[in-house]
Amino acid sequence: MSLLIVFILTAVISSYAATPKQCFDNTFHFGVGSSALQTEGAWNLSGKGESIWDRYSHDNQDLVFDHTNADVATDSYHKYKDDIRNIKKLGVTFYRFSIAWSRILPTGLIDEINEDGIKHYHAVIDELLKEGIKPMVTMYHWDLPQSLQELGGWTNPIIADYFVDYARVLLQNFGGKVNTWVTFNEPYSFCHDGYGGLYAPGTRSSGRHDYLCGHNVLRAHGMAFRMYEKEFSHLKASVSITLNMSWLEPATTSVDDQAAAERARQFSFGWFGHPILSKDGDYPPAMREAINRNSRIQGFNHSRLPTFTPEEVAMIKKSYHFVGLNHYTTFLVRLILAGICKVSKRSGIIDTKPSYENDVGAILRQSPTWPKTNSSWLKVVPWGFRKALNWIKNTYNNPRLFITENGVSYEAGLQDVKRVNYIEAYLRSVHDAIYKDGCNVFGYTYWSLMDNYEWMRGYSERFGLFEVDYKSSNLTRSARLSAAFYSTVARTKCIPDNFNYNFNNDTNN
């Protein structure tokens, strides 16, 4: 072992020496995650149809930070056995991955089922089960079939029926092997950033298309959940949705900033959490009131936020067996103009253009004192994780939570001490939330298993426990220091106060 590695490991070990060991219950689950678009590659092989991210990254490479696409990604379509071998080495109990809708239904519709796609995912699931790893399958992780986008995508109400058809195909084919399902990953992200921003499909219609997207996703989730209850409850699976929540802390102690932070929470997690988790269902009152008010001011005859029927409210409410939560970082929230509209810096005239940001009426920033990472939006703020978990507990009567993503990006290299420190600090916050505060959390997923395609950032940001050598013809995977640390946690159920590097760091070709 080189002197450099000895020095780094000594520093890491000493950082734990003063911290008491914290252990999780034996029933607590540790795993790792990935998604189809970010890892599989094989974008047009074996009958797979085109997705919105295939089309968008091909047509808009200038918008992607490193001008790349996910045509090959990490080639997990062909190298899934190597990846599962690495999961096995970690000693985790489950693997969260997604199925590509267009690999199962190339046009997105039920009339054409791709048997090669069915066969591939059977092979992946069978390999996981053979190694004693439970599959947690996400039905939709942002990669809508392009043909459905040409019908309006998530802004078209009919898509909810198409999603139910797709979900039924998955349950029919894989339901006997998979007992944990997630319908959607982070609808806030793919609605707000996709239909309201620069992510695929890039419609950039903030305050309009993003709300239509969210409305139809909630309908689709509720319909799919009730379809499961009616047709597949004999499988005794757990079905839910994964929502994301950065902690939103008031920038000051002022009443205005306190209210702005709570409104921002309702506009983010509450947008999808309130219809599913709250006693009354439907959108958060703060969201409904602000958008209705702004819509009137802007001259609309109807609110830009769609309305559920009473039957839809009832269908969506309590449509979960657990709640998936993705958390990475924290923001500070400050009020802007009481949440109505903003003033143009150029003219000084009230800007009445519809937008999500105007509706929220708050501005989000991060403290310059918070440790930086290789993602501009991701600062290291572990105390925010505990606050987010407690807010969900107190707001929605302490639902069962499964942390489906938590992770951090840093520079390339195997001696990723900073990632080890991030995982350690965030896990300690989770532990405190469970055992000191009574939050009902029963599992944790590190994002991600390996470096992968990070959407509009391409391959420039690395979140993996395993490094991928993108210059290698074999896309070689190598275990990082963080893989050893996380393996220790997963195997012992404890956050170590003395961490010893003891991990088989072979590479996979």
CORSULFEN-V198878 format. One record per residue. RES is the residue in three letters. PSI is psi as a letter, one per 20 degrees, with the letter a starting at -180 (* if undefined). BURIAL is b if it has 24 or more other ideal C-beta (glycine too) atoms within 12 Angstrom, else e. D_LAST is the distance of its C-alpha to the last C-alpha in Angstrom with 2 decimals. Layout:
res->RES psi->PSI burial->BURIAL d_last->D_LAST
res->RES psi->PSI burial->BURIAL d_last->D_LAST
//
This chain:
res->MET psi->p burial->e d_last->23.19
res->SER psi->q burial->e d_last->24.39
res->LEU psi->h burial->e d_last->27.77
res->LEU psi->g burial->e d_last->26.35
res->ILE psi->g burial->e d_last->24.19
res->VAL psi->g burial->e d_last->27.26
res->PHE psi->g burial->e d_last->29.41
res->ILE psi->g burial->b d_last->27.28
res->LEU psi->h burial->b d_last->26.95
res->THR psi->g burial->e d_last->30.69
res->ALA psi->g burial->e d_last->31.47
res->VAL psi->g burial->b d_last->29.49
res->ILE psi->g burial->b d_last->31.09
res->SER psi->h burial->e d_last->34.51
res->SER psi->h burial->e d_last->34.21
res->TYR psi->i burial->b d_last->34.12
res->ALA psi->h burial->e d_last->36.79
res->ALA psi->i burial->e d_last->39.67
res->THR psi->p burial->e d_last->38.42
res->PRO psi->q burial->e d_last->39.36
res->LYS psi->p burial->e d_last->36.77
res->GLN psi->p burial->b d_last->36.63
res->CYS psi->q burial->e d_last->35.46
res->PHE psi->q burial->b d_last->35.00
res->ASP psi->q burial->e d_last->36.51
res->ASN psi->i burial->e d_last->34.61
res->THR psi->i burial->e d_last->34.61
res->PHE psi->p burial->b d_last->32.76
res->HIS psi->p burial->b d_last->29.31
res->PHE psi->p burial->b d_last->26.20
res->GLY psi->a burial->b d_last->23.18
res->VAL psi->r burial->b d_last->20.72
res->GLY psi->r burial->b d_last->20.78
res->SER psi->r burial->b d_last->19.34
res->SER psi->q burial->b d_last->20.82
res->ALA psi->g burial->b d_last->20.12
res->LEU psi->h burial->b d_last->21.03
res->GLN psi->i burial->b d_last->19.03
res->THR psi->h burial->b d_last->15.64
res->GLU psi->g burial->b d_last->15.79
res->GLY psi->b burial->b d_last->16.26
res->ALA psi->l burial->b d_last->17.47
res->TRP psi->h burial->b d_last->20.80
res->ASN psi->k burial->b d_last->22.90
res->LEU psi->q burial->e d_last->21.16
res->SER psi->l burial->b d_last->22.53
res->GLY psi->j burial->b d_last->25.86
res->LYS psi->p burial->b d_last->24.98
res->GLY psi->r burial->b d_last->27.85
res->GLU psi->p burial->b d_last->27.98
res->SER psi->r burial->b d_last->28.13
res->ILE psi->h burial->b d_last->30.19
res->TRP psi->h burial->b d_last->27.20
res->ASP psi->g burial->b d_last->25.94
res->ARG psi->g burial->b d_last->29.45
res->TYR psi->g burial->b d_last->30.11
res->SER psi->h burial->b d_last->27.04
res->HIS psi->g burial->e d_last->27.66
res->ASP psi->i burial->e d_last->31.37
res->ASN psi->l burial->b d_last->31.36
res->GLN psi->h burial->e d_last->28.56
res->ASP psi->h burial->e d_last->31.18
res->LEU psi->h burial->e d_last->31.44
res->VAL psi->p burial->b d_last->27.77
res->PHE psi->g burial->e d_last->27.46
res->ASP psi->j burial->e d_last->24.75
res->HIS psi->l burial->e d_last->25.69
res->THR psi->r burial->b d_last->22.45
res->ASN psi->a burial->b d_last->21.90
res->ALA psi->k burial->b d_last->19.57
res->ASP psi->h burial->b d_last->19.08
res->VAL psi->h burial->b d_last->15.27
res->ALA psi->c burial->b d_last->15.07
res->THR psi->j burial->b d_last->11.68
res->ASP psi->k burial->b d_last->11.41
res->SER psi->i burial->b d_last->11.89
res->TYR psi->h burial->b d_last->14.12
res->HIS psi->h burial->e d_last->11.43
res->LYS psi->k burial->b d_last->8.78
res->TYR psi->h burial->b d_last->11.71
res->LYS psi->h burial->e d_last->11.04
res->ASP psi->g burial->b d_last->8.05
res->ASP psi->g burial->b d_last->10.62
res->ILE psi->h burial->b d_last->13.40
res->ARG psi->h burial->b d_last->12.01
res->ASN psi->h burial->b d_last->12.07
res->ILE psi->g burial->b d_last->15.50
res->LYS psi->g burial->b d_last->16.61
res->LYS psi->h burial->b d_last->15.90
res->LEU psi->h burial->b d_last->18.09
res->GLY psi->j burial->b d_last->20.92
res->VAL psi->r burial->b d_last->22.15
res->THR psi->i burial->b d_last->24.26
res->PHE psi->r burial->b d_last->23.38
res->TYR psi->p burial->b d_last->21.01
res->ARG psi->p burial->b d_last->22.78
res->PHE psi->r burial->b d_last->21.40
res->SER psi->q burial->b d_last->23.34
res->ILE psi->p burial->b d_last->24.03
res->ALA psi->o burial->b d_last->24.54
res->TRP psi->g burial->b d_last->28.20
res->SER psi->i burial->b d_last->27.82
res->ARG psi->h burial->b d_last->25.10
res->ILE psi->g burial->b d_last->27.72
res->LEU psi->n burial->b d_last->30.84
res->PRO psi->h burial->b d_last->30.10
res->THR psi->i burial->b d_last->33.55
res->GLY psi->i burial->b d_last->33.73
res->LEU psi->q burial->b d_last->36.57
res->ILE psi->i burial->e d_last->37.06
res->ASP psi->i burial->e d_last->38.27
res->GLU psi->o burial->e d_last->34.82
res->ILE psi->p burial->b d_last->32.16
res->ASN psi->o burial->b d_last->28.75
res->GLU psi->h burial->e d_last->27.95
res->ASP psi->h burial->e d_last->24.35
res->GLY psi->g burial->b d_last->23.95
res->ILE psi->g burial->b d_last->25.72
res->LYS psi->g burial->e d_last->23.56
res->HIS psi->g burial->b d_last->20.28
res->TYR psi->h burial->b d_last->21.56
res->HIS psi->g burial->b d_last->23.00
res->ALA psi->g burial->e d_last->19.63
res->VAL psi->g burial->b d_last->18.21
res->ILE psi->g burial->b d_last->21.41
res->ASP psi->h burial->e d_last->21.57
res->GLU psi->g burial->b d_last->18.16
res->LEU psi->g burial->b d_last->19.32
res->LEU psi->h burial->e d_last->22.65
res->LYS psi->h burial->e d_last->21.32
res->GLU psi->j burial->b d_last->19.68
res->GLY psi->k burial->e d_last->22.94
res->ILE psi->p burial->b d_last->21.93
res->LYS psi->p burial->b d_last->24.57
res->PRO psi->p burial->b d_last->23.84
res->MET psi->o burial->b d_last->25.85
res->VAL psi->p burial->b d_last->25.95
res->THR psi->p burial->b d_last->27.24
res->MET psi->h burial->b d_last->29.03
res->TYR psi->o burial->b d_last->29.26
res->HIS psi->l burial->b d_last->27.16
res->TRP psi->i burial->b d_last->28.83
res->ASP psi->m burial->b d_last->27.55
res->LEU psi->p burial->b d_last->30.88
res->PRO psi->p burial->b d_last->31.12
res->GLN psi->h burial->b d_last->32.64
res->SER psi->h burial->b d_last->35.41
res->LEU psi->h burial->b d_last->36.68
res->GLN psi->h burial->b d_last->36.75
res->GLU psi->i burial->e d_last->39.01
res->LEU psi->j burial->e d_last->41.40
res->GLY psi->i burial->e d_last->41.44
res->GLY psi->c burial->b d_last->38.37
res->TRP psi->i burial->b d_last->39.13
res->THR psi->i burial->b d_last->42.57
res->ASN psi->p burial->b d_last->43.76
res->PRO psi->h burial->b d_last->45.09
res->ILE psi->i burial->e d_last->44.11
res->ILE psi->h burial->b d_last->40.43
res->ALA psi->h burial->b d_last->41.08
res->ASP psi->h burial->e d_last->42.01
res->TYR psi->h burial->b d_last->38.94
res->PHE psi->g burial->b d_last->36.74
res->VAL psi->g burial->b d_last->38.60
res->ASP psi->g burial->b d_last->37.98
res->TYR psi->g burial->b d_last->34.23
res->ALA psi->h burial->b d_last->34.29
res->ARG psi->g burial->b d_last->36.27
res->VAL psi->g burial->b d_last->33.71
res->LEU psi->g burial->b d_last->31.00
res->LEU psi->h burial->b d_last->33.35
res->GLN psi->h burial->e d_last->34.45
res->ASN psi->h burial->b d_last->31.01
res->PHE psi->i burial->b d_last->29.13
res->GLY psi->h burial->b d_last->32.07
res->GLY psi->i burial->e d_last->32.17
res->LYS psi->h burial->b d_last->28.70
res->VAL psi->p burial->b d_last->28.62
res->ASN psi->j burial->b d_last->31.40
res->THR psi->p burial->b d_last->30.67
res->TRP psi->q burial->b d_last->30.87
res->VAL psi->p burial->b d_last->31.17
res->THR psi->g burial->b d_last->33.02
res->PHE psi->q burial->b d_last->32.36
res->ASN psi->p burial->b d_last->30.32
res->GLU psi->m burial->b d_last->32.52
res->PRO psi->h burial->b d_last->35.20
res->TYR psi->g burial->b d_last->36.79
res->SER psi->g burial->b d_last->33.85
res->PHE psi->i burial->b d_last->33.42
res->CYS psi->g burial->b d_last->37.22
res->HIS psi->g burial->b d_last->38.28
res->ASP psi->h burial->b d_last->35.50
res->GLY psi->g burial->b d_last->34.97
res->TYR psi->h burial->b d_last->38.50
res->GLY psi->i burial->b d_last->40.18
res->GLY psi->b burial->b d_last->37.86
res->LEU psi->i burial->b d_last->35.10
res->TYR psi->r burial->b d_last->32.26
res->ALA psi->p burial->b d_last->31.86
res->PRO psi->j burial->b d_last->34.22
res->GLY psi->k burial->b d_last->35.99
res->THR psi->h burial->b d_last->39.57
res->ARG psi->l burial->e d_last->40.74
res->SER psi->m burial->b d_last->43.66
res->SER psi->p burial->b d_last->43.93
res->GLY psi->j burial->b d_last->46.67
res->ARG psi->f burial->b d_last->46.84
res->HIS psi->h burial->b d_last->43.72
res->ASP psi->h burial->b d_last->41.79
res->TYR psi->h burial->b d_last->44.57
res->LEU psi->g burial->b d_last->44.61
res->CYS psi->g burial->b d_last->40.86
res->GLY psi->h burial->b d_last->41.28
res->HIS psi->g burial->b d_last->44.24
res->ASN psi->h burial->b d_last->42.51
res->VAL psi->g burial->b d_last->39.37
res->LEU psi->g burial->b d_last->41.70
res->ARG psi->g burial->b d_last->43.52
res->ALA psi->g burial->b d_last->40.33
res->HIS psi->g burial->b d_last->39.12
res->GLY psi->g burial->b d_last->42.54
res->MET psi->g burial->b d_last->42.86
res->ALA psi->h burial->b d_last->39.46
res->PHE psi->g burial->b d_last->40.28
res->ARG psi->h burial->b d_last->43.68
res->MET psi->g burial->b d_last->42.24
res->TYR psi->g burial->b d_last->39.98
res->GLU psi->h burial->e d_last->43.08
res->LYS psi->h burial->e d_last->45.12
res->GLU psi->h burial->e d_last->42.76
res->PHE psi->j burial->b d_last->39.95
res->SER psi->h burial->e d_last->41.44
res->HIS psi->i burial->e d_last->41.34
res->LEU psi->i burial->e d_last->37.57
res->LYS psi->l burial->e d_last->38.45
res->ALA psi->r burial->b d_last->35.51
res->SER psi->p burial->b d_last->35.48
res->VAL psi->p burial->b d_last->35.50
res->SER psi->a burial->b d_last->35.73
res->ILE psi->q burial->b d_last->34.81
res->THR psi->p burial->b d_last->32.89
res->LEU psi->q burial->b d_last->34.97
res->ASN psi->q burial->b d_last->34.18
res->MET psi->o burial->b d_last->36.57
res->SER psi->q burial->b d_last->36.63
res->TRP psi->p burial->b d_last->39.56
res->LEU psi->o burial->b d_last->42.51
res->GLU psi->p burial->b d_last->44.86
res->PRO psi->p burial->b d_last->48.31
res->ALA psi->h burial->b d_last->48.49
res->THR psi->r burial->e d_last->51.94
res->THR psi->j burial->e d_last->54.30
res->SER psi->q burial->e d_last->56.44
res->VAL psi->h burial->e d_last->57.33
res->ASP psi->g burial->e d_last->56.05
res->ASP psi->h burial->b d_last->52.55
res->GLN psi->g burial->e d_last->52.42
res->ALA psi->h burial->b d_last->53.32
res->ALA psi->g burial->b d_last->50.91
res->ALA psi->g burial->b d_last->47.99
res->GLU psi->h burial->b d_last->48.95
res->ARG psi->g burial->b d_last->49.36
res->ALA psi->h burial->b d_last->45.92
res->ARG psi->g burial->b d_last->44.43
res->GLN psi->h burial->b d_last->46.26
res->PHE psi->i burial->b d_last->45.02
res->SER psi->e burial->b d_last->41.36
res->PHE psi->g burial->b d_last->40.67
res->GLY psi->h burial->b d_last->44.11
res->TRP psi->g burial->b d_last->43.68
res->PHE psi->h burial->b d_last->41.56
res->GLY psi->h burial->b d_last->42.29
res->HIS psi->g burial->b d_last->46.08
res->PRO psi->h burial->b d_last->46.35
res->ILE psi->h burial->b d_last->44.14
res->LEU psi->h burial->b d_last->45.05
res->SER psi->r burial->b d_last->48.59
res->LYS psi->h burial->e d_last->51.76
res->ASP psi->i burial->e d_last->53.21
res->GLY psi->a burial->b d_last->50.13
res->ASP psi->r burial->b d_last->50.11
res->TYR psi->q burial->b d_last->49.09
res->PRO psi->p burial->b d_last->49.98
res->PRO psi->h burial->e d_last->53.62
res->ALA psi->h burial->b d_last->52.78
res->MET psi->g burial->b d_last->50.44
res->ARG psi->g burial->b d_last->52.98
res->GLU psi->g burial->e d_last->55.85
res->ALA psi->g burial->b d_last->54.19
res->ILE psi->h burial->b d_last->52.89
res->ASN psi->g burial->b d_last->56.18
res->ARG psi->g burial->e d_last->58.16
res->ASN psi->h burial->b d_last->56.13
res->SER psi->g burial->b d_last->56.19
res->ARG psi->g burial->e d_last->59.99
res->ILE psi->h burial->b d_last->60.23
res->GLN psi->j burial->b d_last->58.08
res->GLY psi->j burial->e d_last->60.37
res->PHE psi->q burial->e d_last->58.41
res->ASN psi->h burial->e d_last->60.42
res->HIS psi->q burial->e d_last->57.63
res->SER psi->q burial->b d_last->55.03
res->ARG psi->i burial->b d_last->51.64
res->LEU psi->o burial->b d_last->50.21
res->PRO psi->r burial->b d_last->50.52
res->THR psi->p burial->e d_last->52.44
res->PHE psi->q burial->b d_last->51.39
res->THR psi->r burial->e d_last->53.94
res->PRO psi->h burial->e d_last->55.15
res->GLU psi->h burial->e d_last->53.31
res->GLU psi->h burial->b d_last->50.02
res->VAL psi->g burial->b d_last->50.61
res->ALA psi->h burial->e d_last->51.09
res->MET psi->g burial->b d_last->48.08
res->ILE psi->h burial->b d_last->45.67
res->LYS psi->p burial->b d_last->47.22
res->LYS psi->k burial->b d_last->45.54
res->SER psi->m burial->b d_last->42.75
res->TYR psi->q burial->b d_last->40.20
res->HIS psi->h burial->b d_last->39.32
res->PHE psi->r burial->b d_last->37.56
res->VAL psi->p burial->b d_last->36.69
res->GLY psi->p burial->b d_last->33.21
res->LEU psi->p burial->b d_last->33.35
res->ASN psi->p burial->b d_last->31.03
res->HIS psi->p burial->b d_last->32.15
res->TYR psi->h burial->b d_last->30.90
res->THR psi->a burial->b d_last->33.94
res->THR psi->q burial->b d_last->37.72
res->PHE psi->q burial->b d_last->40.23
res->LEU psi->p burial->b d_last->43.89
res->VAL psi->p burial->b d_last->46.30
res->ARG psi->q burial->b d_last->49.57
res->LEU psi->q burial->b d_last->52.20
res->ILE psi->o burial->b d_last->52.94
res->LEU psi->l burial->b d_last->56.28
res->ALA psi->k burial->e d_last->56.60
res->GLY psi->k burial->b d_last->53.85
res->ILE psi->f burial->b d_last->55.85
res->CYS psi->r burial->b d_last->55.03
res->LYS psi->q burial->b d_last->54.20
res->VAL psi->p burial->e d_last->56.31
res->SER psi->p burial->e d_last->55.22
res->LYS psi->h burial->e d_last->54.93
res->ARG psi->g burial->e d_last->56.32
res->SER psi->i burial->e d_last->59.36
res->GLY psi->j burial->e d_last->59.97
res->ILE psi->q burial->e d_last->60.36
res->ILE psi->p burial->e d_last->58.85
res->ASP psi->o burial->e d_last->55.61
res->THR psi->j burial->e d_last->55.81
res->LYS psi->p burial->e d_last->52.55
res->PRO psi->p burial->b d_last->50.73
res->SER psi->q burial->b d_last->47.57
res->TYR psi->g burial->b d_last->45.72
res->GLU psi->g burial->b d_last->46.21
res->ASN psi->h burial->b d_last->49.98
res->ASP psi->g burial->b d_last->50.18
res->VAL psi->h burial->b d_last->48.52
res->GLY psi->k burial->b d_last->50.84
res->ALA psi->q burial->b d_last->48.66
res->ILE psi->p burial->b d_last->46.53
res->LEU psi->p burial->b d_last->43.32
res->ARG psi->r burial->e d_last->42.35
res->GLN psi->q burial->b d_last->40.40
res->SER psi->p burial->e d_last->41.85
res->PRO psi->i burial->e d_last->40.97
res->THR psi->i burial->e d_last->40.97
res->TRP psi->p burial->e d_last->38.00
res->PRO psi->p burial->e d_last->34.74
res->LYS psi->r burial->e d_last->32.56
res->THR psi->a burial->b d_last->28.89
res->ASN psi->j burial->b d_last->26.76
res->SER psi->p burial->b d_last->28.29
res->SER psi->h burial->e d_last->31.92
res->TRP psi->i burial->b d_last->33.01
res->LEU psi->o burial->b d_last->31.41
res->LYS psi->q burial->b d_last->33.46
res->VAL psi->o burial->b d_last->33.19
res->VAL psi->m burial->b d_last->36.20
res->PRO psi->h burial->b d_last->35.61
res->TRP psi->h burial->b d_last->39.28
res->GLY psi->h burial->b d_last->38.99
res->PHE psi->g burial->b d_last->36.73
res->ARG psi->g burial->b d_last->39.50
res->LYS psi->g burial->b d_last->42.08
res->ALA psi->g burial->b d_last->40.19
res->LEU psi->h burial->b d_last->39.86
res->ASN psi->h burial->b d_last->43.55
res->TRP psi->g burial->b d_last->44.61
res->ILE psi->g burial->b d_last->43.00
res->LYS psi->g burial->b d_last->44.61
res->ASN psi->h burial->e d_last->48.01
res->THR psi->h burial->b d_last->47.94
res->TYR psi->k burial->b d_last->46.71
res->ASN psi->l burial->e d_last->48.00
res->ASN psi->m burial->e d_last->44.87
res->PRO psi->r burial->b d_last->42.54
res->ARG psi->p burial->b d_last->39.57
res->LEU psi->p burial->b d_last->36.64
res->PHE psi->o burial->b d_last->32.91
res->ILE psi->o burial->b d_last->31.00
res->THR psi->i burial->b d_last->28.32
res->GLU psi->p burial->b d_last->26.96
res->ASN psi->p burial->b d_last->27.37
res->GLY psi->a burial->b d_last->25.17
res->VAL psi->q burial->b d_last->25.14
res->SER psi->p burial->b d_last->23.46
res->TYR psi->r burial->b d_last->23.27
res->GLU psi->r burial->e d_last->21.96
res->ALA psi->q burial->b d_last->18.42
res->GLY psi->q burial->e d_last->17.82
res->LEU psi->h burial->b d_last->16.88
res->GLN psi->m burial->b d_last->20.53
res->ASP psi->m burial->b d_last->21.77
res->VAL psi->h burial->b d_last->25.15
res->LYS psi->h burial->b d_last->26.77
res->ARG psi->h burial->b d_last->24.50
res->VAL psi->g burial->b d_last->25.30
res->ASN psi->h burial->b d_last->28.93
res->TYR psi->g burial->b d_last->28.79
res->ILE psi->g burial->b d_last->27.42
res->GLU psi->g burial->b d_last->29.95
res->ALA psi->g burial->b d_last->32.84
res->TYR psi->h burial->b d_last->32.24
res->LEU psi->h burial->b d_last->31.82
res->ARG psi->h burial->b d_last->35.08
res->SER psi->g burial->b d_last->36.75
res->VAL psi->g burial->b d_last->35.60
res->HIS psi->g burial->b d_last->36.93
res->ASP psi->h burial->b d_last->40.23
res->ALA psi->h burial->b d_last->40.53
res->ILE psi->g burial->b d_last->40.18
res->TYR psi->i burial->e d_last->42.17
res->LYS psi->h burial->e d_last->44.68
res->ASP psi->i burial->e d_last->45.20
res->GLY psi->j burial->e d_last->44.64
res->CYS psi->q burial->b d_last->42.00
res->ASN psi->m burial->b d_last->40.62
res->VAL psi->p burial->b d_last->36.86
res->PHE psi->j burial->b d_last->34.83
res->GLY psi->q burial->b d_last->31.13
res->TYR psi->p burial->b d_last->28.68
res->THR psi->p burial->b d_last->25.42
res->TYR psi->p burial->b d_last->23.35
res->TRP psi->o burial->b d_last->22.17
res->SER psi->r burial->b d_last->19.34
res->LEU psi->g burial->b d_last->16.32
res->MET psi->r burial->b d_last->14.19
res->ASP psi->q burial->b d_last->15.27
res->ASN psi->a burial->b d_last->16.29
res->TYR psi->o burial->b d_last->18.98
res->GLU psi->l burial->b d_last->22.20
res->TRP psi->c burial->b d_last->24.77
res->MET psi->i burial->b d_last->27.20
res->ARG psi->j burial->b d_last->25.33
res->GLY psi->c burial->b d_last->22.23
res->TYR psi->j burial->b d_last->19.26
res->SER psi->i burial->b d_last->21.77
res->GLU psi->p burial->b d_last->21.93
res->ARG psi->o burial->b d_last->19.27
res->PHE psi->i burial->b d_last->20.09
res->GLY psi->q burial->b d_last->16.90
res->LEU psi->h burial->b d_last->16.72
res->PHE psi->p burial->b d_last->13.03
res->GLU psi->p burial->b d_last->12.57
res->VAL psi->p burial->b d_last->10.55
res->ASP psi->n burial->b d_last->10.26
res->TYR psi->i burial->b d_last->12.02
res->LYS psi->i burial->e d_last->12.52
res->SER psi->p burial->e d_last->9.03
res->SER psi->h burial->e d_last->8.77
res->ASN psi->j burial->e d_last->5.29
res->LEU psi->l burial->b d_last->7.00
res->THR psi->p burial->b d_last->5.15
res->ARG psi->p burial->b d_last->7.33
res->SER psi->p burial->b d_last->9.71
res->ALA psi->p burial->b d_last->12.90
res->ARG psi->r burial->b d_last->16.12
res->LEU psi->h burial->b d_last->19.51
res->SER psi->h burial->b d_last->20.56
res->ALA psi->g burial->b d_last->18.07
res->ALA psi->g burial->b d_last->19.91
res->PHE psi->g burial->b d_last->23.21
res->TYR psi->h burial->b d_last->22.71
res->SER psi->g burial->b d_last->21.55
res->THR psi->g burial->b d_last->24.80
res->VAL psi->g burial->b d_last->26.80
res->ALA psi->h burial->b d_last->25.37
res->ARG psi->h burial->e d_last->25.93
res->THR psi->i burial->e d_last->29.34
res->LYS psi->j burial->b d_last->30.64
res->CYS psi->q burial->b d_last->31.94
res->ILE psi->o burial->b d_last->31.43
res->PRO psi->q burial->b d_last->31.39
res->ASP psi->i burial->e d_last->34.15
res->ASN psi->o burial->e d_last->32.26
res->PHE psi->o burial->b d_last->28.53
res->ASN psi->p burial->e d_last->26.70
res->TYR psi->o burial->b d_last->23.07
res->ASN psi->n burial->e d_last->21.68
res->PHE psi->p burial->b d_last->18.13
res->ASN psi->n burial->e d_last->15.14
res->ASN psi->l burial->b d_last->12.98
res->ASP psi->r burial->e d_last->9.89
res->THR psi->q burial->e d_last->6.55
res->ASN psi->p burial->b d_last->3.78
res->ASN psi->* burial->e d_last->0.00
//
